[in-house]
Amino acid sequence: MGMSAEDERTASPRDEEWPEAEKAEKLARGAALKWASGVFYRPEKLEGLGHYRRRETQRNSSIQSRLKSTVQSYLEGVSAGLEQLRSAAQEVQSVCQDLGAARWALLDSADHFQGLQQMRELMEEHVQLASVVQVLPQIFSVHEVFSHILQLLHGQHLLEAHVELMMLEQLRDDILTQLHLRGLSSAQATVLSYFSGLQELNESLAKQLWDIVGSSLRLVREDPVLFVTAVRIIEREEKIDDTLLLEATFLPPGRPKGWRQKFYQVLQDTITGARFHAPRMDAEGPGLARHLAALQKDIVSELCVVKDLMVQCVPAHYNILSVCTATYHQALTSHLQEILREDLDKQGLFLLLEWALRVYHSPEMMGHSDLLPEVDVSALGPLMSSELVDQTERRYVMKVKASVFEWMQRTLEVEFKEWFREEEPETDHQGFFQSALPAIVMQMLNENIQVASLITDSLQQKIYNMALEELEAFLGRLREALVQCGKEHQQDRAVPKHYISYLLAVLNNNLALSNSVSSLHPDTACREVPTSLQAALDRMQKKATQLLLEELLLDLQPLCLQLPSRKWLSGSQLVGSMCEVIDKYAKDFSRVRKPVFTLLLAESELLVASQYLRALLQRKMVCKSREERGQLCHRLLQDATQLRELFCGLGLDRSQQSLEAVFALRELICLKDPALLSLEVVGFITKYPDVSDEHISTLLDIRGDVSKEVRHVVLEMMAQHPQVLPEGYRPIFSTILVPVPELPFCLRKGKCA
């Protein structure tokens, strides 16, 4: 059924006022309809309709009764609240009326309050005058107290003097504070003038305190009471300072005193001044050693006193042992830097490095059993920075270098003089020539390296590098001295008398140095000899060997000049004489150790072979017939065989000999068919790649039967087979210069070929 127009007008305002109620009603109706359709969807369920109607009627009645009860309680609460508000409004109105009455009463009594203000001012003035009257006896007795305090200070009754001094300071400070609060700054000058004696007393007390602190290390052993008294006074003043800084609005003059900080400063100055501001000590080794030993002894002794006695005389928060330890450490750091500014010798530098890096941390000093575990300098850093250590090590190395150079130079001068002695050099137990030079040099270098190892590995490495450099330089100077000795010997072969013997001693010495160099290295696992030093040793050996070979050459040259000759070709004892000279030198060479002896034999054999070939090629002769070539070949075979057997007998293996070149050359001369020379020459130059065209051309001339065509073929074959010197090849022909072609030497009178 639709709603009437009047109902719509009536419902419209309600809907606008309570839209939630309409929505709730619709939801309720929808829910009820949904429930009823679910319950009565079958006809047989309609039988229970009456039961459901009664149940829902009872539920609605129960809900309505609860709603009515709730609304009734709310209405009663609202009624009570309105009643209370009405009562509060009446009370507020009453209070406003009373306040208005009180205001008018106060306005009527304003004239009477002015009289009370005057009374208040008089009361305050009375209180101030009463306070002044109370302190007047103390103020009048100030100068008398000054005198008494001064007497107490002279009698070293420091605690009593300080108590009275604090009382006077408190009196003065109270007066100054009152004046400050009332803005009477002009009157403060009068008060300060009246109490001016306090400044003098403070200074007198402070002087005695700092004298006591300065003698603290002695007093804690002899009279600790006096030191403890000083510490108590300092702590009193420190507490007054702290209180004033935290609470007071006005700091009296002289505050804060900061006597605890002054205590530390005086103690540190005492430690520093007593040990480290002494007159300049001797910068040389012995003086510095005594100074460092005294420092070591005194510092350990004084730290023991601090640890065992002074710690008990001061509060724990002073950390007196740590302060003293740090003071000694810092003072030592600065002191060592001052010492290093001096021009120390090598002993002084060594002592300083050893003391700072080894002794200082050892059980003999800061690691002493009497100081551990309380004293720990590990957190204070090193006495010498790494940069300063490196700089000092380099200075030490330079000093040692100068000393080593001086000693080596002196050793060289002695060695040079010994070369000119009338006696042969000394020998070892095996009969080898030698001198004391290697032992002196190696001992000196090794001692310096071992001494450096007592400090740091870096210093040892620096000394080792310096030692090798100096040894290399020494070998250069020794070589120059050897050259000078050789020049003097060239001028007069009788000087030195035992020239060869001393050259052999030099070779043995050089070998001894070479064998000993590796033992200098600090690392036993690394025994390599530096390349430059090995080169210096090799140059020294080469020069001594060269001088010996020059002596051998001087004795062989008169014999080599007779090659080739008719006398030689006919079977003279020329090579036999050469063998005698070689054997004589070989006996001398036996006075050197085997590696060098073998080298001398090999070099001597090479010299003999090259001189023999040089004589054949430079003083070339021409064979006129096959018989002459046969005679020449026979002589070459005999000479080469005799020389080879000689060197084999001396211990030189055939594979190491150069005389094989004489045998090979003989084969070229003895070849019967000249047409085969080209093949033989190719084999020859393959074996001896330093042979030149001129050498082969000279050999062809010696044969005397080689036509121009064959010569051309041979030289052309050589051009087609260029040779490269293999590694390790010992040249023999490259040292032989073929002279400008001249008239060939003829065996007998007749027309030259």
Buried (B, 14 or more C-beta within 10 A) or exposed (E): EEEEEEEEEEEEEEEEEEEEEEEEEEEEEEEEEEEEEEEBEEEEEEEEEEEBEEEEEEEEEEEEEEEEEEEEEEEEEEEEEEEEEEEEEEEEEEEEEEEEEEEEEEEEEEEEEEEEEEEEEEEEEEEEEEEEEEEEEEBEEBEEBBEBBBEBBEEEBBEEBBBBBBEBBEBBBEBBBBBBEEEEEEBBEEBBEBBEBBEEBBEBBBEBBBEBBBBBBEBBEEEBEBBBBBBBBBBBBBEBBEEBEEEEEEBBEEBBBEBBEBBBEBBBBBBBEBBBEEEEBEBEBEEBBEBBEEBBEEBBEBBBBBBBBBBEBBEEEBBBBBBBBBBBBBBBBEBBEEBBEBEBBBBBBBBBBBBBBBBBBEEEBBBBEEBEEBBEBEEBEBBBEEEBBBEBBBBBBEBBBEBBBEBBEEBBEEBBEBBBEEEBBEBEEEEBBBBBBBEBBBEBBBEBBEBBBEBBEEBBBBBBEBBBBBBBBBBEBBBEBBEEBBEEBEEEEEEBEBBBBBBBBBBBBBBBBBBBBEEBBBEEEEEEBBEEBBEBBEBBBBBBBBBBBEBBBEBBEEBBEBBBBEEBBEEBEBBEBBBBBBEEBBEBBBBBBEEBBBBBBBBBBBBBBBBBBBBBBEBBBBBBEEEBBBBBBBBBBEBBBBBBEBBBEBEBEEEBBBBBBBEBBBEBBBBEEBEEBBEBBBEBBEEBBBBBEBBBBBBBBBBBBBEEEBBEBBBEBBEEEEBEEEEEEEBBBBEBEBEEEEEBBBBEEEEEE
